[in-house]
Amino acid sequence: MSRTVSGDGAEARDQAVRAALADAEPRAYWLDDPARPEPEPALRGDTHCDLLVVGGGYSGLWTALIAKERDPAREVVLIEGREIAWAASGRNGGFCAASLTHGAANGLARWPDEFDRLEELGARNLDAIEEAVQRYAIDCDFERTGEITVATEPHQLAELAELHEELTELGLVAGTEFLDAEAMRRQVDSPTFLGGLYERDGVAMLHPAKLAWGLKRACIDLGVRIHEHTPATALAGHGAGVAVRTPGGRIFAQGVALGTNVFPSLVKRTRAYTVPVYDYALMTEPLTDGQLAAIGWKGRQGLGDQANQFHYFRLSADNRILWGGYDAIHPYGGRVEAKHDHRPETYRKLAEHFFRCFPQLAGLRFTHAWGGAIDTCTRFSAFFGTAHRGRVAYAAGFTGLGVGATRFGAEVMLDLLAGEETERTSLEMVRRKPLPFPPEPFASAGIELTKWSMARSDARGGHRNLWLRTMDRLGLGFDS
């Protein structure tokens, strides 16, 4: 009898999930917008400039914009292989965090001596993003809501309490509040929530594609020449500068900033420092007033759970819920290909988890389902460097934190190209690189073993097996 009931229950859940996903469009919600701007013309023929920016995501857009702000007379060209915002900048969750270190725990573990300074720089960076959004009238639904890291298991609650205590001892707890189960469920109500750590000031929610499109417009208004559908195919030194080849011509520049992130770098020696990880998300239809009341969420904060295989979720401006994460898929060989952008088995898993978290929203339907690649590195936060005798700078490895941290990375690249010793370039985080990933087949084997170990840790009260403990000691990791 119990087996029959259990089977019937599983079948009913499966039917409910299939119904919820039945009409989901296989494309990113943020990009499904009639206001999406037309692309700028591709490059035809050779051209010259002071600074060439390669990549039209956040990293490249911020670099071009700040370069013109620093020196309005500088001739800046930006090229993008497809269209502005088509990749990670238009597919992410829209969490714009002050943290430059992928959270306090990672920052304290890796850079304890400069963590205070990293936190200050990150806070200033987020303030500068908000100021730029206002100054350039970028309509991107920017809301300084904060974020809550949620515990759904007892060991996760203990981890959050321990982190809050450590931040308190270091005098870094301002704006952060530890929530027990009752306080957590007053913020957002789910039967799975046992508590949380609320960072009130350090995270904003926004519409990611509209931010990129707004930055594009701001760059053009300042005189940046943008060419879309213009992939960079080769880079070489040329006299006192650099030449970059594209299908339509060459660009001769005094300096080059590479904001290509997850895509293969033109500086080949840096490619081993990142691997692509595919992350997936669902977007619901707009919630009714009654559905919103059933879950609370009056503060509109971003949320993410504390598990190794974690979910992130937030409200859009029109009260849809974006629900993403959990699966982090690394394609063998590290190729970024369109065939990985959709994964129906992950969509079904995410939908199951959604209704487990919010059973009071039974019957809600998803309108969009999509995926995209993240540039992951072994320390979970960006690395930086130069090539071609300082005439080329790069930043990559943002590991899912690029909505905010790419602006900081743009500042670092411009400092490096200028040859300046600044507060940013003196950081150990900037001066040192992460450990590279091994070549295939060892990279995929190690990543799969790490993923298996993390899932096992989640299921066993946070216990980390020998493999994860060894990775911890070596300062290696895998995340999305």
C-alpha positions as CSV (number, residue, x, y, z in Angstrom):
1,M,0.0,0.0,0.0
2,S,2.7,2.5,0.9
3,R,4.6,1.7,-2.3
4,T,1.5,2.4,-4.3
5,V,0.9,5.7,-2.6
6,S,4.5,6.7,-3.0
7,G,4.5,5.8,-6.7
8,D,1.2,7.7,-7.2
9,G,2.7,10.7,-5.5
10,A,5.9,10.6,-7.7
11,E,3.7,10.3,-10.8
12,A,1.6,13.2,-9.7
13,R,4.7,15.4,-9.1
14,D,6.1,14.4,-12.4
15,Q,2.9,15.4,-14.2
16,A,2.8,18.7,-12.3
17,V,6.4,19.5,-13.4
18,R,5.7,18.6,-17.0
19,A,2.6,20.8,-17.0
20,A,4.6,23.7,-15.5
21,L,7.2,23.5,-18.2
22,A,4.9,22.7,-21.1
23,D,4.9,26.2,-22.5
24,A,8.4,27.4,-21.5
25,E,10.2,29.1,-24.3
26,P,13.7,27.8,-24.8
27,R,15.4,31.2,-24.7
28,A,16.7,33.6,-22.1
29,Y,13.9,35.7,-20.6
30,W,16.0,38.8,-20.4
31,L,16.8,38.7,-24.2
32,D,13.2,38.1,-25.2
33,D,12.5,41.8,-25.3
34,P,11.1,43.9,-28.2
35,A,13.3,46.8,-27.0
36,R,16.5,44.8,-27.8
37,P,18.7,47.2,-29.8
38,E,19.8,46.5,-33.3
39,P,23.4,45.5,-33.6
40,E,26.1,47.9,-34.8
41,P,27.6,47.2,-38.2
42,A,30.5,44.7,-38.5
43,L,34.0,46.0,-39.2
44,R,34.9,46.3,-42.8
45,G,38.5,47.2,-43.7
46,D,41.4,48.2,-41.5
47,T,41.2,50.8,-38.7
48,H,43.4,52.3,-36.0
49,C,42.7,53.3,-32.4
50,D,44.4,54.0,-29.1
51,L,42.6,51.2,-27.2
52,L,40.9,48.2,-28.6
53,V,38.5,46.3,-26.4
54,V,37.7,42.7,-27.4
55,G,34.4,41.4,-26.1
56,G,31.0,43.1,-25.8
57,G,29.8,41.8,-22.4
58,Y,30.0,43.6,-19.1
59,S,33.8,43.3,-19.0
60,G,34.4,44.9,-22.3
61,L,31.6,47.5,-22.0
62,W,32.8,48.8,-18.6
63,T,36.4,48.9,-19.9
64,A,35.4,51.0,-22.9
65,L,33.2,53.3,-20.9
66,I,35.7,53.9,-18.1
67,A,38.5,54.4,-20.7
68,K,36.5,57.3,-22.2
69,E,35.7,58.7,-18.8
70,R,39.4,58.8,-17.9
71,D,40.4,60.3,-21.2
72,P,37.6,61.6,-23.5
73,A,40.1,62.2,-26.3
74,R,41.2,58.5,-26.4
75,E,40.1,56.7,-29.5
76,V,38.4,53.5,-28.3
77,V,37.1,50.7,-30.4
78,L,35.1,47.7,-29.1
79,I,34.4,44.6,-31.1
80,E,32.0,41.8,-30.3
81,G,31.8,38.4,-32.0
82,R,28.1,38.2,-31.9
83,E,25.8,40.8,-30.4
84,I,26.0,42.8,-27.2
85,A,24.6,40.8,-24.2
86,W,24.0,37.6,-26.2
87,A,26.2,35.5,-23.8
88,A,26.6,35.6,-20.0
89,S,25.8,39.3,-19.8
90,G,22.2,38.6,-21.0
91,R,21.7,35.2,-19.4
92,N,22.7,35.6,-15.8
93,G,20.4,36.0,-12.7
94,G,20.9,39.7,-12.3
95,F,22.6,39.6,-8.9
96,C,25.0,42.5,-8.8
97,A,27.2,41.9,-5.8
98,A,29.8,44.1,-4.0
99,S,31.9,41.0,-3.2
100,L,35.0,40.7,-5.4
101,T,36.0,37.4,-3.8
102,H,32.9,35.2,-4.4
103,G,31.7,35.8,-0.9
104,A,33.2,36.5,2.5
105,A,34.1,32.8,3.3
106,N,36.2,32.4,0.1
107,G,37.8,35.9,0.5
108,L,38.8,35.2,4.1
109,A,40.2,31.8,3.3
110,R,42.3,33.1,0.4
111,W,43.3,36.7,1.2
112,P,42.9,37.2,4.9
113,D,45.5,40.0,5.1
114,E,43.8,42.1,2.5
115,F,40.2,41.1,3.0
116,D,39.2,44.4,4.6
117,R,40.6,46.3,1.6
118,L,38.9,44.0,-0.9
119,E,35.6,44.5,0.9
120,E,36.1,48.3,0.8
121,L,37.0,48.2,-2.9
122,G,34.0,46.0,-3.7
123,A,31.6,48.4,-1.8
124,R,33.0,51.3,-3.7
125,N,32.7,49.4,-7.0
126,L,29.0,48.7,-6.4
127,D,28.4,52.3,-5.5
128,A,30.1,53.3,-8.8
129,I,27.8,50.9,-10.7
130,E,24.8,52.5,-9.1
131,E,26.1,56.0,-9.8
132,A,26.8,55.1,-13.5
133,V,23.3,53.6,-13.9
134,Q,21.9,57.0,-12.6
135,R,24.3,59.2,-14.5
136,Y,23.7,57.5,-17.9
137,A,19.9,57.0,-17.2
138,I,20.3,53.2,-17.7
139,D,16.8,51.7,-17.3
140,C,17.8,48.3,-15.9
141,D,15.5,47.8,-12.9
142,F,18.3,48.4,-10.4
143,E,17.2,47.7,-6.8
144,R,19.6,47.8,-3.9
145,T,17.8,44.9,-2.1
146,G,20.5,42.9,-0.5
147,E,20.8,39.1,-0.5
148,I,20.0,36.3,1.9
149,T,22.0,33.1,2.0
150,V,19.5,30.5,3.1
151,A,20.1,27.3,5.1
152,T,17.9,24.4,4.2
153,E,19.9,21.8,6.3
154,P,21.1,22.0,9.9
155,H,24.8,21.9,9.0
156,Q,24.3,24.8,6.6
157,L,22.7,26.9,9.5
158,A,25.8,26.1,11.6
159,E,28.1,27.2,8.8
160,L,26.2,30.5,8.4
161,A,26.3,31.1,12.2
162,E,30.0,30.4,12.3
163,L,30.6,32.8,9.4
164,H,28.5,35.5,11.1
165,E,30.6,35.1,14.3
166,E,33.8,35.3,12.4
167,L,32.7,38.5,10.6
168,T,31.6,39.9,14.0
169,E,35.1,39.2,15.5
170,L,36.8,40.9,12.6
171,G,34.5,44.0,12.9
172,L,33.0,43.3,9.4
173,V,29.5,42.4,10.4
174,A,27.9,45.8,9.7
175,G,24.9,45.4,7.4
176,T,24.8,41.6,8.0
177,E,22.2,39.9,10.1
178,F,21.9,36.3,11.1
179,L,18.3,35.0,10.8
180,D,16.8,32.0,12.7
181,A,14.0,30.0,11.1
182,E,11.2,32.3,12.3
183,A,13.0,35.5,11.2
184,M,13.9,33.9,7.9
185,R,10.4,32.9,7.1
186,R,9.2,36.4,7.9
187,Q,11.4,37.6,5.0
188,V,10.5,34.8,2.6
189,D,8.3,31.9,3.5
190,S,9.3,28.3,2.6
191,P,8.9,25.2,4.7
192,T,12.5,24.3,3.6
193,F,14.1,27.4,5.2
194,L,15.9,26.9,8.5
195,G,17.5,30.3,8.7
196,G,19.8,32.6,6.8
197,L,22.5,35.2,6.6
198,Y,21.1,38.5,5.3
199,E,23.6,40.9,3.7
200,R,21.5,44.1,3.5
201,D,23.7,46.5,1.6
202,G,26.1,44.5,-0.6
203,V,23.9,43.2,-3.4
204,A,21.5,44.8,-6.0
205,M,19.1,43.1,-8.3
206,L,18.8,44.3,-11.9
207,H,17.8,43.3,-15.4
208,P,21.1,42.0,-16.8
209,A,20.5,42.5,-20.6
210,K,19.2,46.1,-20.1
211,L,22.3,46.9,-18.1
212,A,24.5,45.7,-21.0
213,W,22.3,47.6,-23.6
214,G,22.4,50.7,-21.5
215,L,26.2,50.5,-21.2
216,K,26.4,50.1,-25.0
217,R,24.4,53.2,-25.5
218,A,26.5,55.1,-23.0
219,C,29.7,54.0,-24.7
220,I,28.4,55.2,-28.1
221,D,27.3,58.5,-26.7
222,L,30.9,59.0,-25.4
223,G,32.3,58.3,-28.8
224,V,33.3,54.6,-28.6
225,R,33.2,52.9,-32.0
226,I,31.4,49.5,-31.6
227,H,31.4,46.8,-34.2
228,E,29.2,43.7,-33.6
229,H,29.4,40.4,-35.5
230,T,33.1,41.1,-35.5
231,P,35.0,38.2,-33.9
232,A,38.7,38.6,-33.1
233,T,40.6,35.7,-34.8
234,A,44.3,36.5,-34.0
235,L,46.5,38.9,-32.1
236,A,50.1,39.8,-32.7
237,G,52.6,42.6,-31.9
238,H,52.8,45.3,-34.5
239,G,55.6,47.9,-34.1
240,A,54.9,49.8,-30.8
241,G,51.4,48.4,-30.6
242,V,49.2,45.4,-31.4
243,A,47.3,44.2,-34.4
244,V,44.1,42.2,-34.1
245,R,42.7,40.4,-37.1
246,T,39.0,40.0,-37.7
247,P,37.1,38.5,-40.7
248,G,36.5,41.9,-42.1
249,G,39.9,43.6,-41.5
250,R,42.6,44.4,-39.0
251,I,42.6,46.8,-36.0
252,F,45.9,48.4,-35.1
253,A,45.9,49.6,-31.5
254,Q,48.3,51.0,-28.9
255,G,46.8,48.7,-26.3
256,V,44.2,45.9,-26.1
257,A,41.9,44.9,-23.3
258,L,40.6,41.4,-23.5
259,G,37.1,40.9,-22.0
260,T,36.4,37.5,-23.6
261,N,36.0,35.6,-20.3
262,V,34.6,32.1,-21.0
263,F,35.7,32.2,-24.7
264,P,39.2,31.1,-25.7
265,S,41.6,33.9,-25.0
266,L,43.8,35.4,-27.7
267,V,46.6,35.0,-25.1
268,K,46.8,31.3,-25.4
269,R,48.8,30.7,-22.2
270,T,45.9,31.9,-20.1
271,R,43.4,29.4,-21.4
272,A,44.2,26.7,-18.8
273,Y,43.1,29.0,-16.0
274,T,39.4,28.7,-16.9
275,V,36.9,26.1,-17.9
276,P,33.3,26.7,-19.1
277,V,30.5,25.6,-16.7
278,Y,27.0,25.6,-18.0
279,D,24.4,27.0,-15.6
280,Y,20.6,26.8,-16.2
281,A,17.6,28.9,-15.1
282,L,13.8,29.0,-15.3
283,M,11.5,32.1,-15.2
284,T,7.9,31.8,-14.0
285,E,4.9,33.7,-15.2
286,P,4.1,36.9,-13.1
287,L,2.8,36.0,-9.6
288,T,-0.6,37.3,-8.6
289,D,-1.0,39.4,-5.5
290,G,-2.3,36.3,-3.7
291,Q,0.7,34.2,-4.7
292,L,3.1,36.9,-3.6
293,A,1.3,37.1,-0.3
294,A,1.6,33.3,0.2
295,I,5.4,33.5,0.1
296,G,5.9,37.0,1.6
297,W,9.1,38.3,-0.1
298,K,8.2,41.9,0.5
299,G,11.9,43.0,0.6
300,R,12.5,41.6,-2.9
301,Q,15.9,40.4,-1.8
302,G,18.0,38.0,-3.9
303,L,18.3,34.5,-2.4
304,G,20.7,31.6,-2.7
305,D,21.0,28.5,-0.6
306,Q,24.1,27.4,1.2
307,A,24.5,24.0,-0.4
308,N,27.5,23.0,-2.5
309,Q,25.0,22.4,-5.3
310,F,23.1,25.6,-4.8
311,H,20.1,27.4,-6.1
312,Y,19.7,31.2,-6.7
313,F,16.4,32.9,-7.0
314,R,15.0,36.4,-7.2
315,L,12.0,38.5,-8.3
316,S,11.9,40.4,-11.5
317,A,10.4,43.9,-11.9
318,D,7.1,42.3,-12.9
319,N,7.1,39.8,-10.1
320,R,8.2,36.7,-11.9
321,I,10.6,34.3,-10.0
322,L,13.9,33.4,-11.6
323,W,15.0,30.1,-10.3
324,G,18.5,28.8,-11.3
325,G,21.6,26.9,-10.4
326,Y,22.1,23.4,-8.9
327,D,23.4,21.6,-11.9
328,A,26.9,22.8,-13.1
329,I,27.7,21.1,-16.3
330,H,31.2,21.0,-17.7
331,P,31.4,19.8,-21.3
332,Y,34.2,17.4,-22.0
333,G,37.0,19.3,-23.8
334,G,35.9,22.7,-22.5
335,R,34.1,23.7,-25.7
336,V,31.6,26.5,-25.6
337,E,28.8,25.4,-28.0
338,A,25.2,26.3,-28.6
339,K,24.1,22.7,-28.1
340,H,24.8,23.1,-24.4
341,D,22.5,26.1,-23.9
342,H,19.5,23.8,-23.2
343,R,19.2,20.8,-21.0
344,P,15.6,19.5,-20.5
345,E,16.6,17.1,-17.7
346,T,18.0,20.0,-15.7
347,Y,14.9,22.1,-16.3
348,R,12.8,19.2,-14.9
349,K,15.1,18.9,-11.9
350,L,14.9,22.7,-11.3
351,A,11.1,22.7,-11.5
352,E,10.9,19.8,-9.0
353,H,13.1,21.8,-6.6
354,F,11.1,24.9,-7.1
355,F,7.8,23.4,-6.0
356,R,9.5,21.6,-3.1
357,C,10.7,25.0,-1.9
358,F,7.4,26.8,-2.6
359,P,4.6,24.3,-2.4
360,Q,2.2,27.1,-1.9
361,L,2.8,28.1,-5.6
362,A,1.5,24.8,-7.0
363,G,0.1,25.4,-10.5
364,L,2.4,28.2,-11.4
365,R,3.9,27.9,-14.9
366,F,7.3,28.6,-16.3
367,T,7.5,30.9,-19.4
368,H,11.3,30.6,-20.2
369,A,14.1,28.1,-19.7
370,W,17.7,28.6,-20.7
371,G,21.3,28.1,-20.0
372,G,24.7,29.7,-20.6
373,A,28.4,29.3,-19.9
374,I,30.3,30.7,-17.0
375,D,34.1,31.2,-16.9
376,T,35.1,29.2,-13.8
377,C,38.5,29.3,-12.3
378,T,39.9,27.3,-9.3
379,R,39.8,30.1,-6.8
380,F,36.2,31.2,-7.8
381,S,37.1,34.9,-8.5
382,A,38.8,36.8,-11.3
383,F,42.5,36.8,-12.2
384,F,44.4,39.4,-14.2
385,G,47.5,39.9,-16.2
386,T,49.3,41.4,-19.2
387,A,51.0,40.1,-22.3
388,H,52.9,41.5,-25.3
389,R,55.2,43.7,-23.1
390,G,52.3,45.2,-21.2
391,R,50.4,46.2,-24.3
392,V,47.6,43.6,-23.8
393,A,45.7,43.2,-20.5
394,Y,43.1,40.6,-19.6
395,A,40.7,39.7,-16.8
396,A,38.8,36.5,-16.6
397,G,37.6,33.7,-14.2
398,F,34.7,35.7,-12.6
399,T,32.9,32.4,-11.8
400,G,29.4,33.7,-11.8
401,L,30.1,37.0,-10.1
402,G,30.7,39.1,-13.1
403,V,27.7,41.4,-13.0
404,G,29.4,43.5,-10.4
405,A,33.1,42.4,-10.4
406,T,33.6,43.0,-14.1
407,R,33.6,46.7,-13.5
408,F,36.4,46.3,-11.0
409,G,38.2,44.1,-13.6
410,A,37.9,46.8,-16.2
411,E,39.6,49.3,-13.8
412,V,42.4,46.8,-13.2
413,M,42.9,46.2,-16.9
414,L,43.1,50.0,-17.6
415,D,45.6,50.4,-14.7
416,L,47.8,47.6,-16.0
417,L,47.8,49.0,-19.6
418,A,48.7,52.4,-18.2
419,G,51.6,50.8,-16.3
420,E,50.3,52.4,-13.1
421,E,50.9,51.2,-9.5
422,T,47.5,51.6,-8.0
423,E,45.5,50.4,-4.9
424,R,44.1,47.8,-7.2
425,T,47.2,46.6,-8.9
426,S,49.0,46.2,-5.6
427,L,46.6,43.6,-4.4
428,E,47.8,40.0,-4.0
429,M,44.6,39.0,-5.7
430,V,45.6,40.9,-8.8
431,R,49.3,40.0,-8.7
432,R,48.9,36.2,-8.3
433,K,47.0,33.8,-10.5
434,P,45.0,30.7,-9.5
435,L,46.2,27.3,-10.1
436,P,45.4,26.2,-13.7
437,F,43.1,23.2,-14.5
438,P,44.9,20.1,-15.8
439,P,44.6,19.1,-19.5
440,E,42.0,16.6,-20.6
441,P,41.0,13.9,-19.8
442,F,42.2,14.8,-16.2
443,A,40.2,18.1,-16.1
444,S,36.9,16.4,-16.8
445,A,37.7,13.5,-14.5
446,G,38.6,15.8,-11.6
447,I,35.6,18.0,-12.1
448,E,33.2,15.0,-12.2
449,L,34.8,13.6,-9.0
450,T,34.5,17.0,-7.4
451,K,30.8,17.3,-8.3
452,W,30.1,13.8,-7.0
453,S,31.9,14.6,-3.8
454,M,30.0,17.9,-3.3
455,A,26.7,16.2,-3.9
456,R,27.7,13.5,-1.4
457,S,28.7,16.2,1.1
458,D,25.3,17.9,0.8
459,A,23.6,14.6,1.4
460,R,25.8,13.7,4.4
461,G,25.5,16.8,6.7
462,G,28.3,18.7,5.1
463,H,31.0,16.0,5.6
464,R,33.8,16.6,3.2
465,N,35.5,13.5,1.9
466,L,39.3,13.0,1.4
467,W,39.1,14.4,-2.2
468,L,37.4,17.6,-1.1
469,R,39.7,18.0,1.9
470,T,42.7,17.6,-0.4
471,M,41.3,20.1,-2.8
472,D,40.8,22.5,0.1
473,R,44.4,22.2,1.2
474,L,45.6,22.8,-2.4
475,G,43.4,25.9,-2.8
476,L,41.5,24.2,-5.7
477,G,37.8,24.3,-6.3
478,F,35.0,24.0,-8.8
479,D,31.9,26.2,-8.8
480,S,29.4,28.1,-10.9
